[in-house]
Amino acid sequence: MVLAPHADGAAPYVQVGDGEGGGGEEDDQSNVKFFMGYLRSSGGEEPVSLIIFGKEICVCHQALELPLPRLQVAPGELSKKSQFEVKDKQVITDLLEVTLDTETGNKVTLHFLNEETNEETDWHIAMETTTAVQSLIRAIRLPWEHQMCVELEVNYV
């Protein structure tokens, strides 16, 4: 995954894979969803980017340097840094449970189970608005339901 500038100077885009997809389900670039939120833990909240593409979802730290190092011509140490650092990545079909906090409406927990390694992972996500959380759930729901052939249930607590 790479942040790449358009040749015509338009806003940069996230490139997923090798960029040589021929369309259809294999062409992940046409299905990229990008969200910003906070990963909640016992140590507090840290700002993260959530990127949904194809069959995967990633939690990334984003290097917020202005101007963006990838768009500068001058070489230097800053320009060698990656725009996104993947903190965790999960396959969407490993998602077992989505829990929405009804008290605030802007917090959601995604519970994953990797069946191959039997490892469970919880992502506790907070976003600025309830609309952003609903958009995140919709973005996850579509590929999940397409692959699992059942409706994704959202638990309300």
N, C-alpha and C positions, 0 to 999 in steps of 0.2 A: 504494500500500500504506500503510495507516494503522492505528495501534493505537487501537482504539475501545472505550470502556467500555460494558458492558451497562447498560441502563436500570435493571435491578433491583439493581445494585450488585455483581453477580458479577464474576469476574476478567475483565480486558480480553481482547479477541481481535484478531487481525490481520485487517483488512479488505482484500481484494484487489479491484481494479477499482472499478466504481461501485456494487456491492452490489445491482444490479437484475437479476442473472442469474435465468433462469427454471428452473434445474435442468439436469440432464444434464451433458454435457461442458463447456458454457459456464459453469457455475456453479463457479468456482474456489474460492469460500469453503469448500465442503464437502470440498475435497481439499488443504488447507494442511497441510504438515509443517514443523515448526520444530525446528532442532537448534542446539546451541551447541558450538563447537570453537575451534580455533586455526588461523589461516592461517600456514603456514610459509614463510619466505623467507630469503634470505641475511642479512637484518637481524635474524632471530630469529622468534619466534612472537607473533602479535597475536590477541587474542580476537575472534571474529566470530560472527555468527548466520548459519546457512544456512536459507533458506526455500525450500521446494519447493511450487509451486502451479501447477496446470494443466500447461502445457507449458514452464514456465520454472523456473530455479533461480537464486537470488540469494545473494551473499555480502554481508552488511550489517554495519556497525558499529552497535552499540546504545548509545544514551545511557542509561547506568545511573545515573540520579539518583533518590534516594529523598527524599520520596515522588515518585512519577511525576508529572512536570509536566502531562501530559495529563489527570490525574485531579484536579488542583487547580482551584479556582474562581478564586483570586486571579490577576490578570494580572501579568505580569512578563517579563523577558527570557528566563528559563529556560523558561517555558511556551511560548515561541515556537519553541523548538528541536524538530526532528523526533525522534521516538522511534527511528526507524531511518534510517540513511544508507546507501543502496545503493552498495557499493564496486564490484561487478561483477555482471552479469546475463548468463546464457546460456540459449539454448533447449535443452531436454533432448535433442532429436534431433541437436544438434551434438556430443554426447558421443561420442568415438571409442573411448576406452580408460579402463578403471578398473583401477588397479594398487594392490594391497594389500601392505603391508610385513609379511611373515610373521614377521620377527624380533621386532617389538614387538606387531603385531596391531592397534595403535591409530592407524596412519597410513595414509592413502589418498591417491592422486593421481588427479585427474579431468582428463583431457586432452580439450579441445574443439577443434573446427575449424569456423569459420564459413565455409561454402562460398561465400557471396556475396562476402565480403571476402578470403577465403583467409587469414584471421588465425587463428593457433594460440594457445591459452591453456591453461596448466596451473594447476590449483589444488592445492596441497599442503596437505592438511588433517590435523591431529592432533586426536584426541578423547581424553577421559579413559579410556575403556574400549574393549575389543574389541567388546562388545555394542553400544555406541553407533555404532561404525563399521559393524557389520553392519546395524543399523537404518537408517543413512543409505543404504547400498547398496540395501537392500530398497525404501526409499522412492523411490529413483531408478529402480530396475529396473522397477517396475510401469508407470509412464507411458511409459518408454522402450520397453519391449517391446510395449506396446499400440500405439504409433505406428509402430514399426519392423517389427513382425511377425516378429522373430527374438529369440533369447535374448541377453541382455546378458552378455558374457563378462567375467570378472574375472581379471586376471593376478596371479599371486602371485610376489613377488620376495623 
